[in-house]
Amino acid sequence: MHISLLSLADIAPPGIRVVPLHDLPPAPVTVAWRRGRELPEHIRKFITTAEAEASR
């Protein structure tokens, strides 16, 4: 069992069944990366956008 995004159903192999769960409460999501490594520009943009949207 793996709790993931519904869009996983679009790419799951034929032997994997995706069953939506509709009654779970919202859960926090955290983005993490290893210290001491420069993040690629597209990742920095993603983090900036995600933080801005989360604060709306």
WOTAHU-V541846 format. One record per backbone hydrogen bond with DSSP energy under -0.5 kcal/mol. NH is the residue of the N-H (numbers start at 1). CO is the residue of the C=O. Records with the same first field share a line. If there is no record, write none. Layout:
NH->CO / CO
This chain:
4->2
8->5
9->6
10->7
11->8
12->8
16->13
17->15
19->17
20->18
22->20
32->30
37->34
43->40
44->40
45->41
46->42
47->43
48->44
49->45
50->46
51->47
52->48
53->49
54->50
55->51
56->53
